[in-house]
């Protein structure tokens, strides 16, 4: 059963032997010191989860490009308040029912843009936007599939809200937060390192559990995108 924000805070305080201590601000939410530590640890843990299993949280977005054929990365997040889906990484891009593979931007892409020439179908990041080639202005994407991080602990609307985190592994977040608490001013560095190590051990166990849902390992394979095998070349 998922713990609430208040339960996370209490657990972190206990791990740091900090119950009833005035050394750390216990204010609930984004202005509270302990909740801030919890929020930072929560985000770090979720990034590790999505690196181990990119498909653990997946949603489809259908943003519309601007006049330059660019899609805002900010449009790849969704939700609000306690139901945020904060964009982490792009899994797949499809525009006009065509899959666009990712390519690193190079001098050839710069030249292609200026000459309005393209080498197949591909997309790349350009600052706070992604550009899809060939340019499709004001076009709604067939789908941009992304993974995402839930609402941070310190951004939840109340102490009674359940935190979205893998059941049974809440100790990762609270151990890391307690380590940050004890590391404040390097006052208890030894205890902080012990708790951080405890959290890391639990993290290793969790990532083994979450890396795949099947007993069979994922098999490497070529994609079947026409953008790969049918693309034009220079």
Secondary structure, 3 states (H helix, E strand, C coil): CCCEHHHHHHHHHHHCCCCCCCCCCCCCCCCCHHHHHHHHHHHHHHHHHHHHCCCCCEEEECCECCCCCEEEHHHHCECCHHHCEEEEEEEEEEECCEEEEECCCCHHHHHHHHHCCCCCCEEEEECCEEEEECCCCCCECCEEEEEEECCCHHHCCCCCCECCCCCCCHHHHHHHHHHHHHCHHHCCHHHHHHHHHHHHHHHHHHHHHHCCCCCCCCCCCCCCCHHHHCCCCC
